Amino acid sequence: MPSLPPVIFEDESLIAFDKPSGLLIAPDRWDKTRVNLMGLVHDQLGHGVANVHRIDADTSGLVLCAKTKPALDFLSGQFQSKTVAKVYEALTAGLPAQDEFEVDLVLKEDDAKPGRMCVVKKHGKASVTAFTVRARFPQPAGRPAFAHLECRPQTGRTHQIRVHLAATGTPILNDPFYGNETRLLLSDLKRGYKGRADERPLIARLALHAAALTFTHPVTREKMTLAAPLPQDFAVALKYLQKFARR
């Protein structure tokens, strides 16, 4: 049986995991045989543990779970009332027009592409995300440019950050649903570096990481912030961008 992801925090009422990219939170709608976090949690920690929220399978980072029913109810209420502060980090293909911006769109599931979301004028759900550009990595003509963003979703719609950034023309790097073919290659960054025919991207999965949550603890009633460190592939990609991308 696969092991549980690293535990970021645990006490009598909470447990928070640092989920790797590629691991589902719950059973897949179409393929029930795929390994998922809550299946592992229930097998190894019992069915009393429940996830309070979800992040995409392709997104890495912080997932908060409750170990008691009162804790689950208290935490779920905070997510529903939008009082939990969520911070994500993303790498985009392309440079956003502004350093600070907010995206406010109505989203619904795409009837033509089940499992994906689309922007509509009405009959969908409101979605809002605030974005801050933390670093820009422009490149010489003919080479892809990148940016490092902090994303603060105010609502919790499926694929929200991914759709919002795609809608502004700077999709998340390696987004298989809403992105483009841009790859982050060392040969595109490092002057004089000759990439091999089989050169691998510095980061090969969706460049989106659930970095932090701030919420009220269900027992102590104190504000607390939990944070998941950048995964190695994301950190390495950022390191090479900072070192070699020409500004």
C-alpha positions as CSV (number, residue, x, y, z in Angstrom):
1,M,0.0,0.0,0.0
2,P,1.3,3.5,-0.8
3,S,2.4,5.5,2.2
4,L,0.6,8.6,3.4
5,P,2.1,12.0,2.3
6,P,4.2,13.9,4.8
7,V,2.2,15.3,7.8
8,I,2.6,19.1,8.2
9,F,0.7,19.4,11.4
10,E,-1.3,17.1,13.7
11,D,-3.1,17.4,17.0
12,E,-6.2,15.8,18.6
13,S,-8.6,17.5,16.2
14,L,-6.6,18.2,13.0
15,I,-4.2,16.6,10.6
16,A,-2.7,18.3,7.6
17,F,-0.9,16.7,4.7
18,D,1.6,17.9,2.1
19,K,0.0,16.2,-1.0
20,P,2.2,15.4,-4.0
21,S,1.1,16.4,-7.5
22,G,-0.8,13.6,-9.2
23,L,-2.5,12.2,-6.0
24,L,-6.3,12.5,-6.0
25,I,-8.1,13.7,-2.8
26,A,-11.1,11.4,-3.2
27,P,-12.1,8.5,-5.5
28,D,-12.1,9.4,-9.2
29,R,-15.5,9.8,-10.8
30,W,-14.5,7.7,-13.8
31,D,-11.8,5.3,-12.5
32,K,-12.4,4.0,-9.0
33,T,-9.2,2.0,-9.0
34,R,-6.9,5.1,-8.8
35,V,-5.2,5.7,-5.5
36,N,-6.5,8.7,-3.6
37,L,-5.5,10.5,-0.4
38,M,-8.7,9.8,1.6
39,G,-8.6,6.1,0.7
40,L,-5.0,5.9,2.1
41,V,-6.1,8.0,5.2
42,H,-9.1,5.8,5.9
43,D,-7.0,2.6,5.5
44,Q,-4.2,3.8,7.7
45,L,-5.9,6.2,10.2
46,G,-9.5,5.1,10.2
47,H,-12.8,6.4,8.8
48,G,-13.1,9.1,11.5
49,V,-10.7,11.3,9.6
50,A,-12.4,13.5,6.9
51,N,-11.1,16.0,4.4
52,V,-12.3,19.6,5.0
53,H,-11.7,20.8,1.5
54,R,-10.2,19.6,-1.8
55,I,-7.4,20.6,-4.2
56,D,-6.9,19.3,-7.8
57,A,-5.1,16.0,-8.2
58,D,-2.5,17.8,-10.3
59,T,-2.0,20.5,-7.6
60,S,0.6,19.9,-4.9
61,G,0.4,21.1,-1.3
62,L,-1.6,21.6,1.8
63,V,-4.7,19.5,2.5
64,L,-6.5,19.9,5.8
65,C,-8.4,17.1,7.5
66,A,-10.5,16.9,10.6
67,K,-10.2,14.0,13.1
68,T,-13.5,14.6,14.9
69,K,-17.0,15.4,13.8
70,P,-17.1,18.7,15.7
71,A,-13.8,19.8,14.2
72,L,-15.1,18.9,10.7
73,D,-18.3,20.9,11.2
74,F,-16.4,23.9,12.6
75,L,-13.8,23.9,9.8
76,S,-16.2,23.2,7.0
77,G,-18.3,26.2,8.2
78,Q,-15.2,28.5,7.8
79,F,-14.6,27.3,4.2
80,Q,-18.3,27.7,3.4
81,S,-18.4,31.2,4.8
82,K,-15.1,32.1,3.0
83,T,-13.3,33.1,6.1
84,V,-10.3,30.8,5.4
85,A,-7.4,32.6,3.8
86,K,-5.9,30.4,1.0
87,V,-2.6,31.1,-0.6
88,Y,-1.3,29.3,-3.7
89,E,1.9,29.7,-5.7
90,A,2.0,29.3,-9.5
91,L,4.3,29.6,-12.4
92,T,2.7,31.0,-15.6
93,A,3.6,30.7,-19.2
94,G,3.7,34.4,-20.2
95,L,3.8,37.7,-18.2
96,P,0.7,39.1,-16.6
97,A,-0.2,42.7,-17.7
98,Q,-0.2,43.9,-14.1
99,D,1.6,43.1,-10.8
100,E,-1.6,43.2,-8.8
101,F,-4.9,42.1,-10.3
102,E,-8.2,40.4,-9.5
103,V,-10.2,38.1,-11.7
104,D,-14.0,37.8,-11.2
105,L,-15.8,35.4,-13.5
106,V,-18.8,33.1,-13.6
107,L,-17.8,29.4,-14.0
108,K,-19.7,26.2,-14.8
109,E,-18.8,22.7,-15.8
110,D,-18.2,22.5,-19.6
111,D,-20.9,20.3,-21.1
112,A,-18.7,19.5,-24.0
113,K,-15.8,18.5,-21.8
114,P,-16.9,16.8,-18.6
115,G,-14.5,17.4,-15.8
116,R,-13.5,20.8,-17.1
117,M,-14.8,24.2,-16.3
118,C,-15.7,27.1,-18.6
119,V,-16.5,30.8,-18.3
120,V,-20.1,31.8,-18.9
121,K,-22.1,35.0,-18.6
122,K,-24.8,33.5,-16.3
123,H,-26.2,30.3,-14.9
124,G,-22.9,29.5,-13.3
125,K,-21.1,30.2,-10.0
126,A,-19.3,33.3,-9.1
127,S,-15.5,33.0,-8.7
128,V,-12.9,35.5,-7.5
129,T,-9.1,35.3,-7.2
130,A,-6.6,38.0,-6.3
131,F,-3.2,37.7,-7.8
132,T,0.2,39.2,-7.0
133,V,3.2,38.8,-9.3
134,R,6.2,37.9,-7.1
135,A,8.8,37.7,-9.9
136,R,8.9,38.2,-13.7
137,F,11.2,36.3,-16.0
138,P,11.1,37.9,-19.5
139,Q,13.2,36.3,-22.2
140,P,14.8,37.4,-25.5
141,A,12.5,37.3,-28.5
142,G,11.5,33.8,-29.5
143,R,11.9,32.3,-26.1
144,P,9.0,31.8,-23.6
145,A,8.6,34.2,-20.7
146,F,7.5,33.1,-17.2
147,A,6.2,34.6,-14.0
148,H,5.9,33.5,-10.4
149,L,2.5,34.4,-8.8
150,E,0.9,34.4,-5.5
151,C,-2.8,33.5,-5.9
152,R,-5.4,34.1,-3.2
153,P,-8.8,32.6,-4.1
154,Q,-11.8,34.2,-2.4
155,T,-14.1,31.4,-3.6
156,G,-13.5,27.6,-4.0
157,R,-14.6,26.6,-7.5
158,T,-13.2,23.6,-9.3
159,H,-10.1,24.6,-11.3
160,Q,-10.7,28.2,-10.3
161,I,-7.1,29.6,-10.4
162,R,-6.3,27.6,-13.5
163,V,-9.3,29.0,-15.4
164,H,-8.7,32.5,-14.2
165,L,-5.1,32.6,-15.3
166,A,-5.9,31.0,-18.6
167,A,-8.7,33.6,-19.2
168,T,-6.1,36.4,-18.7
169,G,-3.8,35.0,-21.3
170,T,-1.1,33.7,-19.0
171,P,-2.1,30.1,-18.2
172,I,-0.4,28.0,-15.5
173,L,2.7,26.2,-16.9
174,N,2.0,22.6,-17.9
175,D,-1.8,22.9,-17.4
176,P,-3.1,20.0,-19.5
177,F,-6.7,21.4,-19.6
178,Y,-6.4,25.2,-19.9
179,G,-2.7,25.8,-20.9
180,N,-0.5,25.8,-23.9
181,E,2.5,23.8,-25.2
182,T,5.1,26.0,-23.4
183,R,7.7,24.0,-21.6
184,L,10.3,25.3,-19.1
185,L,13.6,24.0,-20.5
186,L,17.1,24.8,-19.1
187,S,18.3,25.2,-22.8
188,D,15.8,28.1,-23.2
189,L,17.2,29.9,-20.1
190,K,21.0,29.2,-20.0
191,R,23.0,31.1,-22.6
192,G,25.0,28.7,-24.7
193,Y,23.4,25.6,-23.2
194,K,22.7,22.9,-25.8
195,G,19.7,20.9,-24.8
196,R,19.6,17.3,-25.8
197,A,16.9,15.9,-28.0
198,D,15.4,14.1,-25.0
199,E,15.8,17.2,-22.6
200,R,13.3,17.1,-19.8
201,P,11.5,20.2,-18.5
202,L,12.6,21.6,-15.2
203,I,9.1,21.1,-14.0
204,A,6.9,18.7,-15.9
205,R,3.6,18.9,-14.0
206,L,1.0,21.5,-13.3
207,A,3.0,24.4,-11.7
208,L,0.4,25.1,-9.0
209,H,1.1,24.6,-5.2
210,A,-1.3,25.0,-2.3
211,A,1.1,26.9,0.0
212,A,-0.8,28.0,3.0
213,L,-4.1,28.1,4.9
214,T,-5.1,30.5,7.7
215,F,-8.1,29.5,9.8
216,T,-9.5,29.4,13.3
217,H,-8.7,26.3,15.3
218,P,-11.8,24.3,16.2
219,V,-10.8,23.8,19.8
220,T,-8.6,26.7,20.9
221,R,-10.5,29.2,18.7
222,E,-7.1,30.8,17.9
223,K,-6.0,31.9,14.4
224,M,-3.5,29.6,12.9
225,T,-1.6,29.4,9.6
226,L,-0.2,26.1,8.2
227,A,2.2,26.2,5.3
228,A,3.5,23.5,2.8
229,P,7.0,24.1,1.5
230,L,7.6,24.3,-2.2
231,P,8.1,20.8,-3.7
232,Q,11.6,20.1,-5.0
233,D,10.6,20.3,-8.7
234,F,8.9,23.7,-8.2
235,A,11.8,25.0,-6.1
236,V,14.4,23.9,-8.7
237,A,12.4,25.5,-11.6
238,L,12.3,28.8,-9.6
239,K,16.0,28.6,-8.8
240,Y,17.0,28.3,-12.4
241,L,14.6,31.0,-13.5
242,Q,16.0,33.3,-10.9
243,K,19.6,32.4,-12.0
244,F,19.4,32.4,-15.7
245,A,16.2,34.2,-17.0
246,R,17.1,37.6,-18.4
247,R,15.1,40.4,-17.0
